[in-house]
Amino acid sequence: MNQQIRPDLQTVTAVRHWTDSLFSFRVTRPASLRFRSGEFVMIGLPSAEGKPVLRAYSIASPSWDDELEFYSIKVPDGPLTSRLQHIQPGDPLILRPKPVGTLVHDALLPGERLWLLATGTGFAPFASLLRDPETWEKNAQVVMMHTCRDYAELAYGQELVNSLQADPLIGEMVADKLRYYPTTTRETSPYMGRITETLASGQVFRDLGLQAPLDPARDRAMVCGSLAFNKDISALLEGFGLREGSNSAPADFVIEKAFVG
């Protein structure tokens, strides 16, 4: 099976295992693929046993990257990840090049402070957005909040955030604008607590020296996490007066719902 027979096949170029349950990988990018940072595509693995299993994955690389990066959890009995976690450079991967998603700048009204709110592998679309010049051109401040159970699960996000100021494309823009707030809910770490809790209590504002509270005149937010988290954070943001938006009706915050339910 090759790309002439299957034009939707791409080739794995790199794989990195961050923990026993988390890994990232890079694949070749179709020359014709155009996407907005924050969008997702359907990916899967070729199967000799009929129709392949496809799942929605956020593109973790920015729109200008020559390759595509993805960040994934390992589910031992998962229909796709049970196989995907064993991929190696050179392996084929199915990629349906029809990017979609709500975590894009076009779905938000102009604001001053952008909150990127993620749990677990929900960091992936923000890995794309954090490396996109548009994120820094449009916002005076960017707050990246990422929560996991254990400290080791924050490593992918931490390494990426730590690399931003040295990035030749956006480094100078990032300098004074980024505030990073990684928290854990199970293992003890410098910052503890769920995103909803630290926002509601004002702890994140105190820890980072930020102006409180959230204000619809100033603040915008993007959300990617579990179904329970999405529901809770939506209610919290609406309580602060922010309105949910979409590609067709931009507003104050957006939630990616493709990965839950």
Secondary structure, DSSP 4 states (H G I P E B T S, - for coil): --TTT-TTEEEEEEEEE-SSSEEEEEEE--TT----TT-EEEEE---SSSSPPEEEEE--S-TT-SEEEEEEE--TT-TTHHHHTT--TT-EEEEEEEEE-S-SGGGB---SEEEEEEEGGGGHHHHHHTT-HHHHHH-SEEEEEEEESSGGGGHHHHHHHHHGGG-TTTHHHHTTTEEEEEEESSS--SSBS-HHHHHHHSHHHHHHT---S--TTTEEEEEES-HHHHHHHHHHHHHTT--B--SSS-BSEEE--TT--
